[in-house]
Amino acid sequence: MNQWKNFTKGFIKENPVFVLLLGMCPTLGTTGTAINGLGMGLATTFVLVMSNLVVSLIKNLIPDKVRIPAFIVVIATFVTIVEMVMQAYLPSLYESLGLFIPLIVVNCIVLGRAEAFASKNTITSSVIDGLGIGFGFAFALTILGSVRELLGSGKLFDITIYPEDYGMLVFILAPGAFIALGYIIALINRMNKKNA
């Protein structure tokens, strides 16, 4: 039961984007649409869960001197798998996310969870932690992408909600990512203060 606290903690209390402010590069760079945000979030979740699993399995076999490089090799393996599968089965999403897919290797969320959690805990706890943090990241990217897509183009998951002529172009562009993220974080902080 205690292991499931890691799941909800990563999803709500320690959300990597809205609370910890980690992984800002893919957060701001890939959330022009809800589909892109969801795709990037799920790709990162897969890498996070699988790398946590393997790091937890091999933690006692890795010498301290090469711990971080070994973790990076493990993470890079799963990023390569994600990249190949996405390129084969989701080519439009792969093209849309572009360089941000290989950059999952150096995402501080993935490497940080491998170092801080998976290398010190059991396999089950590490997988649950990866799911919680990963789904929290995917949730945050999907919310941010949805807000930007809706305000910028009048669509949500590529379904037209209102005419594009009424959209605000700034939300589709890079500054819109900062603006939308700032307002979402402010809203979450306000809700957290009311609940405290």
C-alpha positions in Angstrom: 0.0 0.0 0.0 2.9 2.3 0.8 4.2 1.8 -2.7 1.1 3.3 -4.2 1.8 6.6 -2.4 4.7 7.0 -4.8 2.3 6.8 -7.7 0.0 9.5 -6.4 2.9 11.6 -5.1 4.4 11.8 -8.6 1.1 12.5 -10.2 -0.1 15.2 -7.8 2.1 16.4 -5.0 5.4 16.1 -6.9 4.2 16.6 -10.5 7.5 17.1 -12.4 6.1 20.0 -14.5 3.6 21.9 -12.4 5.3 21.5 -9.0 9.0 20.5 -9.4 9.5 22.5 -12.7 11.6 19.7 -14.3 11.8 18.8 -17.9 11.0 22.3 -19.2 12.6 21.8 -22.6 10.2 19.1 -23.9 7.4 20.7 -21.9 7.6 24.0 -23.7 8.9 22.6 -27.0 6.4 19.9 -27.7 3.1 21.1 -26.4 1.8 23.0 -29.4 -1.0 20.5 -29.6 -2.7 18.1 -27.1 -1.7 15.1 -29.3 2.0 16.1 -29.2 1.9 16.6 -25.5 0.3 13.2 -24.9 2.7 11.5 -27.3 5.7 13.0 -25.7 4.4 12.2 -22.2 3.7 8.6 -23.0 7.0 8.1 -24.7 8.8 9.5 -21.6 6.6 7.4 -19.3 7.6 4.2 -21.2 11.3 5.1 -20.9 10.9 6.1 -17.3 9.2 2.9 -16.2 11.5 0.6 -18.2 14.7 2.3 -17.1 13.6 2.3 -13.5 12.9 -1.4 -13.8 16.3 -2.2 -15.3 18.2 0.1 -13.0 16.5 -1.5 -10.0 17.5 -4.9 -11.3 21.1 -4.2 -11.9 21.9 -1.6 -9.2 24.1 -4.0 -7.2 26.1 -5.0 -10.3 27.2 -1.5 -11.3 30.3 0.0 -9.7 29.9 3.5 -8.2 32.5 5.0 -10.6 30.4 4.2 -13.7 26.9 4.4 -12.2 25.7 7.5 -14.1 27.1 6.4 -17.5 25.5 3.0 -17.0 22.2 4.6 -16.2 22.5 6.7 -19.4 23.2 3.6 -21.5 20.1 1.9 -20.0 17.9 5.0 -20.7 19.3 5.4 -24.2 18.4 1.8 -25.0 14.7 2.4 -24.2 14.7 5.8 -26.0 16.0 4.1 -29.1 13.2 1.5 -28.9 10.6 4.3 -28.5 12.1 6.2 -31.4 12.1 3.2 -33.7 8.5 2.1 -32.8 7.3 5.7 -33.2 9.0 6.1 -36.5 7.5 2.9 -37.8 4.0 3.1 -36.5 3.4 6.9 -35.8 5.4 8.7 -38.4 3.4 12.0 -38.2 3.9 12.2 -34.4 7.5 11.2 -34.8 8.0 14.0 -37.3 6.2 16.5 -35.1 8.2 15.7 -32.0 11.4 15.6 -33.9 14.6 16.1 -31.9 12.8 16.0 -28.6 12.5 12.2 -28.7 16.2 11.5 -28.6 16.6 14.2 -26.0 14.6 12.0 -23.5 18.0 10.4 -22.8 19.2 13.5 -21.0 15.8 14.5 -19.5 16.5 15.3 -15.9 13.3 13.6 -14.8 14.3 10.2 -16.2 17.9 10.3 -15.0 16.9 11.8 -11.7 14.5 9.0 -10.9 17.0 6.4 -11.9 19.6 7.9 -9.6 17.5 9.0 -6.7 14.9 6.3 -6.5 15.4 3.2 -8.7 19.0 2.7 -7.6 17.9 2.6 -4.0 14.6 0.7 -4.0 12.9 -2.5 -5.0 11.8 -3.4 -8.5 8.0 -3.0 -7.7 8.5 0.4 -6.0 10.7 1.6 -8.9 8.1 0.6 -11.5 5.3 2.3 -9.5 7.4 5.4 -9.0 8.1 5.5 -12.8 4.4 5.1 -13.6 3.5 7.9 -11.1 6.1 10.4 -12.3 5.5 9.4 -16.0 1.8 9.7 -15.9 2.1 13.0 -14.0 4.5 14.3 -16.8 2.1 13.0 -19.5 -0.9 14.6 -17.7 0.9 18.0 -17.5 2.0 17.9 -21.1 -1.4 17.0 -22.3 -3.1 19.7 -20.2 -0.6 22.3 -21.4 -0.9 21.1 -25.1 -4.7 21.2 -24.8 -4.8 24.8 -23.4 -2.4 26.0 -26.1 -4.2 24.2 -28.9 -7.7 25.4 -27.8 -6.7 29.0 -27.3 -4.4 29.1 -30.3 -6.4 27.3 -33.0 -9.8 26.6 -31.6 -9.2 22.9 -31.7 -8.8 20.1 -29.1 -7.1 16.9 -30.2 -7.5 18.2 -33.7 -11.3 18.5 -33.4 -12.6 21.9 -34.2 -14.3 23.6 -31.1 -14.6 27.1 -32.6 -13.5 28.8 -35.8 -9.7 29.2 -36.1 -10.2 32.9 -36.9 -11.0 33.5 -33.2 -7.9 31.8 -32.0 -4.9 33.7 -30.5 -1.8 32.8 -32.5 0.5 33.6 -29.6 -0.5 30.4 -27.9 0.7 28.2 -30.7 4.0 30.0 -30.8 6.8 29.6 -28.2 5.8 32.6 -26.0 2.4 31.0 -25.6 4.0 28.0 -23.9 5.5 30.2 -21.2 2.2 32.2 -20.8 0.0 29.1 -20.6 2.4 27.3 -18.3 2.6 30.3 -16.0 -1.2 30.6 -15.7 -1.6 26.9 -15.1 1.1 26.8 -12.3 -0.5 29.9 -10.7 -3.9 28.2 -10.8 -2.5 25.0 -9.2 -0.7 27.0 -6.5 -3.9 28.9 -5.7 -5.8 25.6 -5.4 -3.1 24.1 -3.2 -3.2 27.2 -0.9 -7.0 26.8 -0.5 -6.7 23.1 0.3 -3.9 23.7 2.8 
